[in-house]
């Protein structure tokens, strides 16, 4: 029984094989032309070094500065340490504010709070400050260099960014932070 089934199924597939073979015999010219065209195109592309992959240009969108948290104190003098670690006085929670009491607004502190965590934007906004405003700000330094004074984002340790927007190193002789002049440390190579 199995042999009979095999003969019947084989004859069924034989009909399909005959039709495939006859198709290739009838259309052999066209198949050969298509294969020749494809192979010649591949040879042409290879010998002329044609790159079929799209080249994408990469554009730098933002530079991120990652700073570590050291346990060593950065400041050497007591005067500067007091500036950095001075806490505001505690207020009595139950004290009622008087309507006639004078309102103190610290513009420099507000400026710094507005750009907290956005060093790149702070650096751009600092360029619009006057020299005096820059010297009183806790988040900016006034850089003194060959091209004059420039206000930049920074702290007691100097400017946050060591390069300008074009990627050039900043020429710096000294910087002012909170009105005090600091000499520029020598660059390590």
VOSELO-186698 format. One record per residue (C-alpha): z, y, x; residue in three letters. Coordinates in steps of 0.2 Angstrom, whole numbers, plus 5000, padded with zeros to 4 digits. Last residue first. Example, Ala and Ser with C-alpha at 12.3 -4.5 7.8 and 13.67 -1.06 7.14 Angstrom:
<rs>
503649955068Ser503949785062Ala
</rs>
This chain:
<rs>
515453455246Unk516953545241Unk516753725236Unk518053845243Unk519353915230Unk518854075221Unk520254205224Unk521254245208Unk521554415201Unk522854445187Unk522354535171Unk522654385160Unk521354285171Unk520254375183Unk519054285194Unk518554295212Unk516954285224Unk515954195211Unk514054145212Unk513754035197Unk512753875201Unk511053875192Unk510853765177Unk509853895166Unk511353915155Unk512453955170Unk513353825181Unk515153805185Unk515753795167Unk517553805162Unk517853955173Unk519453965184Unk521053865185Unk522053995175Unk520853975161Unk519053975157Unk517554025145Unk516554165153Unk516554355155Unk515354415169Unk515654545182Unk514354605194Unk512854505201Unk513654465217Unk515154395208Unk516754435199Unk517054315185Unk518154385171Unk519054235163Unk519154175145Unk520354075134Unk521954175135Unk521054335132Unk521754495140Unk520554505155Unk519054475143Unk519554615132Unk519654735147Unk517954675154Unk517154695137Unk516754535127Unk514954485122Unk514754365136Unk516354275129Unk515254225114Unk514154115125Unk515554025134Unk516554005118Unk514953915110Unk514953795125Unk516853775125Unk516953725106Unk518653635105Unk519553805100Unk518153935097Unk519054025082Unk520753995090Unk520154095106Unk519554245096Unk521154245086Unk522254245101Unk521254395108Unk521354485092Unk523254475090Unk523754535073Unk525454595071Unk525854645053Unk527254785051Unk528654745038Unk528554845022Unk528254695011Unk529754615019Unk529654435023Unk530954315017Unk531854225030Unk532254045025Unk531153965038Unk531954055052Unk530654085065Unk530653995082Unk530054095097Unk528354055104Unk528253935118Unk527953985136Unk527153845146Unk525553925153Unk526254095156Unk527954025163Unk526953915175Unk525954065181Unk527554165186Unk528354005193Unk526953985206Unk525953825210Unk525053795194Unk524153625190Unk525753525187Unk525353345190Unk525253235175Unk523353245175Unk522353245158Unk520553215162Unk519153335158Unk517453275151Unk516153415151Unk514753395138Unk513053465141Unk511953485125Unk510153465119Unk509353395135Unk507553355130Unk506653195133Unk504753195132Unk504053045123Unk502552955130Unk501552855117Unk501052675124Unk499252635125Unk499152685143Unk497352675150Unk497252615168Unk495352625169Unk495252445175Unk496452375162Unk495752465147Unk493952415151Unk494552235153Unk495452235136Unk493952315128Unk492752185136Unk493852045129Unk493852115112Unk492052135111Unk491651965118Unk492751885106Unk491951975091Unk490151935098Unk490651745100Unk491351735082Unk489751815075Unk488651695084Unk489651545079Unk489551585061Unk488651435054Unk489451315067Unk491151385064Unk491051365045Unk490351185047Unk491851135057Unk493051215044Unk492151125030Unk492150955039Unk493950975043Unk494351005024Unk493350855019Unk494250755032Unk495950805025Unk495550715009Unk494850565019Unk496450555028Unk497550555012Unk496550415005Unk496550315021Unk498450345023Unk498850295005Unk497850135007Unk498850095023Unk500450125014Unk500050005000Unk
</rs>
